Every structure is written in structure tokens, then in C-alpha cells.
Amino acid sequence: MAYSDKVLDHYTHPRNVGSLDKNSPEVGTGLVGAPECGDVMKLQIKVNPETSIIEDAKFKTFGCGSAIASSSLATEWVKGKTVDEALEIKNTEIVKELSLPPVKIHCSVLAEDAIRAAIGDWKKKQGQEKSAPVVQHANVVQQA
Amino acid sequence: MSADVMSGNGNVKLPIYMDNHATTRPDPRVVEEMMPYFNELFGNAASRNHEFGWVAEQATEQARERIAKLIGANTKEIIFTSGATESDNLAIKGAAEMYREKGNHIITQATEHKAVLDTCKRLEKYGFRVTYLPVQKDGRIDLDDLKRAMDDKTILVTIMTANNEIGVLQPIREIGAICHERGVLFHTDAVQAVGKVPFNVIQDNVDIASISGHKIYGPKGVGALYVRRKNPRVQLVAQIDGGGHERGMRSGTLNVPSIVGLGKACAIANEEMAEEGKRLGALRDRLREKIMGQLDEVYINGSMEHRLPNNLNISFAYVEGESLLMGINDIAVSSGSACTSATLEPSYVLKALGAGDDLAHSSIRFGLGRYNTEAEVDYVANRVVETVTRLRELSPLYEMAKEGIDLTKVHWAAEPTH
């Protein structure tokens, strides 16, 4: 299979590889996929509690080149966005940006899932502090 | 497409081809011998009344002799086909149809090539009963399983000599003996084994054997089927109707240039196999040692003891196969990862070993061949080590494993649906 230049670029020079402290209240962690399926993405965001702006994002991915590229791109895109803006990111935009072929669309879906899971985790942590977990959780479900 | 790169022991030319189970580069001696049969020696081997036909027939008969010699057969026992897929189809469907009166049970095993498995599945639709034997962890069948599976309706056992993914050799001599004791025919897909390891239809108790041209440095689009003529005499019902060529078993004008090429490839193998096997075995072991000496959590798939000398199939835990292939894109190898397969399923061969889907996704098949050098092996080993190391830095699974998390105990957000 021939890869697009953008996939190759993200694969060769992945952005924001690494890990954030998953126990920090400011950090949300999303872990999606399964080893048996050949794809596991971990995407983490660090959110400013005052502004809800995602100040940092890191990822690690087990998966094909397109999965690595999708998650690398996702970290680039969520950085600097507010949590609500980040939830607007659609997998189809990732497909378009990376020119993913149909068989690789699931990689973009997984990246979108990873963003949502990370934000969900962060919201859960916030909710626990603000003692309003049910509402926050429902929000996530509605948007998903 | 190519570049010279310094690597340890000298120059290697890129890209490096190390996928010799998929196909092999035709030997220049093969190509040279084929050439006249595309040009002035173009006759139809079935033309009995003129020089053009005689020359063509003579050429195909020489090829028959060379193939027969390599596998210990008689020339009359060699049928030419379009390749091993056709050979497998003819062997299995042809025997099933011929011996239907005697019984309707066929035995095969889980890691066969699709040309065998899908042919058996087709026969199931026509009322045949097929037993698919499991393999053990080392990739070999248990002979007791075979004995238990046999009944008075069993007419055919079809089990490959060497596997195309993991290179594991089945105990065909013992399988053949068990079949002969019970009067059951034994077919073996010998595509990966012929010309690579000793294979003799008499000593190995084989009744029908499939052979391919392009796996042994010959041309594509040509194969052969060995069909035993005595003890027992095997008859097959033709699957292609026509002029009654090839003792009525396979109609169609003979592909003379390719048959000449297949014959030459067999002649070369006959001369050079012993030495080449030793050389490739040493290169393969060098590759394995260099990789395993530098990486942890690397697993060999299948038996090392009963294995083709040119095969190495390794799973690199926590690294997905296609991404690894992408990182070593100046090296041609294959992966058992779902992402590299047309079906988007991980290798059924590796799954049959019980390794788990995760290790199937992480597997790479190295198939060494006639033209690989030590410098290439060193280059490949270095590139693999470097890329696996880089991808593990990127792998959440590697990180979790290093933290002491048991990955099998994690509840994954997306559990597989299959």
C-alpha cells in the first residue's frame, strides 16, 4: 500500500510522543482499541482548569502507520483548543487531512475516540472535584 | 529504486529482497534456457507430425525428467499445470471425484495454504466431510490426531510439506506411512519444500505432490503435479476438459517456455540444494542471533528444529507489523498483521499456533534466498532492531508492560468482535 506524504511524515516524525502524569487532576487519559485488533491508542491531554484550554497533549500508539499518523495529528489539533472545541474534531477531517484510504478509516475513528475518551476522563476528574459527575458524563454521551 | 549503502561488512544494494516464500527471482540460467522457446522454438508440444512440435515435446520431456529426478519420481508421473494453486485443486478435487464411491472423508490441517483449505471448503459444499486437524504450538500436527481422525470413509489426506509463513516442516514421511497402512491417498503441497530440502516421493510415502515454478527460481504461471503410477496407482478426474493432454488429467497446450524454465530450476536445485541449504541456514541463524541478541520480548513462531533453512518468522511484542514494515521500507519482507492482509484478519497460520492475535499482528516473515548476502543480513538485522526500538518508544503497550501491567488482564475499550 502506498502511504500519503502526510502519513509518512507523521510516521517518521511523530508529534507529541510521550506520556503525561495520568494521576494529575489536570490530565485526561484516553486508552482505546485492543491489542487483538492491532490498534491501541493512548492520548493524553493537560487542561488548564481556568480556561478549559488544552495546553499539552501526548500520545503513544500501537498500530499501523495510519494509526500512528492519526493520533499524532490528533495531538496537534487538540493543542490550544478548548475542551469543547476539541470535541468538535471529526474523524472525517482526519481522513481528509491524511488522505486515508477506505481501509484505514477505522484509524481515524479510533483517534476521534481517543480524543473523546481523554476529555471524558478529564471531565470525570473535574466532576469528582465539583461533585457533579452525572451531568458531565451525560454531556459526553450526548456528544458522542 | 536502488541505492548503495554502507553497512558494516560492505555495500548492500537497496531495496533488499527477503520475501522468498512469496516468490523468487528467476535464476539467470533459467531465463537463458527459456528464451529460445519464446522465439524460434515456438512449436506446440502436441504437434506430432513436424519438427517444430518434436522440438517442443523434447524440451518438455527433458523438463519432466529433471523434475522427476529432483523428487525421486518417474517422468510419466509428472503433470504440468499453471501453478501450485491449480495443482492443489486438481489433486484434491480430482481425487475426491475419482474415489467418491469409496468414501467422502478428507483430512487436512489448519495451517495449509488457502489453495488447499478453500478447495476443501468447496468440497464440503458438495457433500464431502473434511477434518481440519489442529497444529501444536510448534506448528506440526499430532500424528495421533491424524490416526484418530481416520475412518473407513477417509479417501484422502492432504498435508503440506513446509508451511509458507512459518517454514515448519510437517512429518510427511510418517503421515504418508500412516496413510499407506490404511489405504488412504496422501497429497502434499510441497511448494515451499521442493528444491529447498530433500524431498523424495518414494521415501516420503507421497502419492500426489504439488510443485510451483516461481518458488524455486523459475518462472511464474507454471507448476507440476506428481501423481503416483504404482503402489498405489493414483487416478484423478480432470478438472479442465479439452484435448486430453497430460495423460488426460490436464488438458491445455503446454506452456513450453515456462515448463523449460521449471525444469531448469529443478536441475539447478538438484545440483545446488545441499550447499545452498547450508548457506541459507547459516544466514538465517545469523539474522536470528543478531535480532534476538539486541531485542527483548521477541518470539519465534513455529519449530526451529523442523523448519526450512531459509525461513524465520518472528513476533516483536508491542509493535504492530505493518508499522514495522513501514519503518524498514527498503527491505521486502511480509507480516502476519491484519493490516497487510486482504481480509483484514491477522494470519490464520499464527493464530493456529495459539500465539494470540496480538502476536500475529506483530509478526514478520523473513524468507532468505539464493541472492541474499551476509552484508544484507547484517543490514536487515540493524534496521529491524532500530525500528522496533523506535516503535516501542511509541507503543503504549510497551510502556504498560514495563510498568508491570498484565496486558491480558486489561479490559480494552474495543474488545474484538470475532
Boltz contact constraints between the chains, C-beta under 6 A:
constraints:
  - contact:
      token1: [A, 11]
      token2: [B, 326]
      max_distance: 6.0
  - contact:
      token1: [A, 17]
      token2: [B, 394]
      max_distance: 6.0
  - contact:
      token1: [A, 32]
      token2: [B, 413]
      max_distance: 6.0
  - contact:
      token1: [A, 33]
      token2: [B, 414]
      max_distance: 6.0
  - contact:
      token1: [A, 34]
      token2: [B, 412]
      max_distance: 6.0
  - contact:
      token1: [A, 34]
      token2: [B, 414]
      max_distance: 6.0
  - contact:
      token1: [A, 34]
      token2: [B, 415]
      max_distance: 6.0
  - contact:
      token1: [A, 34]
      token2: [B, 416]
      max_distance: 6.0
  - contact:
      token1: [A, 35]
      token2: [B, 358]
      max_distance: 6.0
  - contact:
      token1: [A, 36]
      token2: [B, 357]
      max_distance: 6.0
  - contact:
      token1: [A, 36]
      token2: [B, 358]
      max_distance: 6.0
  - contact:
      token1: [A, 36]
      token2: [B, 416]
      max_distance: 6.0
  - contact:
      token1: [A, 37]
      token2: [B, 416]
      max_distance: 6.0
  - contact:
      token1: [A, 38]
      token2: [B, 320]
      max_distance: 6.0
  - contact:
      token1: [A, 38]
      token2: [B, 338]
      max_distance: 6.0
  - contact:
      token1: [A, 38]
      token2: [B, 361]
      max_distance: 6.0
  - contact:
      token1: [A, 40]
      token2: [B, 396]
      max_distance: 6.0
  - contact:
      token1: [A, 40]
      token2: [B, 397]
      max_distance: 6.0
  - contact:
      token1: [A, 42]
      token2: [B, 396]
      max_distance: 6.0
  - contact:
      token1: [A, 60]
      token2: [B, 394]
      max_distance: 6.0
  - contact:
      token1: [A, 60]
      token2: [B, 396]
      max_distance: 6.0
  - contact:
      token1: [A, 62]
      token2: [B, 320]
      max_distance: 6.0
  - contact:
      token1: [A, 62]
      token2: [B, 395]
      max_distance: 6.0
  - contact:
      token1: [A, 62]
      token2: [B, 396]
      max_distance: 6.0
  - contact:
      token1: [A, 62]
      token2: [B, 397]
      max_distance: 6.0
  - contact:
      token1: [A, 63]
      token2: [B, 320]
      max_distance: 6.0
  - contact:
      token1: [A, 64]
      token2: [B, 320]
      max_distance: 6.0
  - contact:
      token1: [A, 64]
      token2: [B, 322]
      max_distance: 6.0
  - contact:
      token1: [A, 64]
      token2: [B, 323]
      max_distance: 6.0
  - contact:
      token1: [A, 64]
      token2: [B, 339]
      max_distance: 6.0
  - contact:
      token1: [A, 65]
      token2: [B, 323]
      max_distance: 6.0
  - contact:
      token1: [A, 65]
      token2: [B, 326]
      max_distance: 6.0
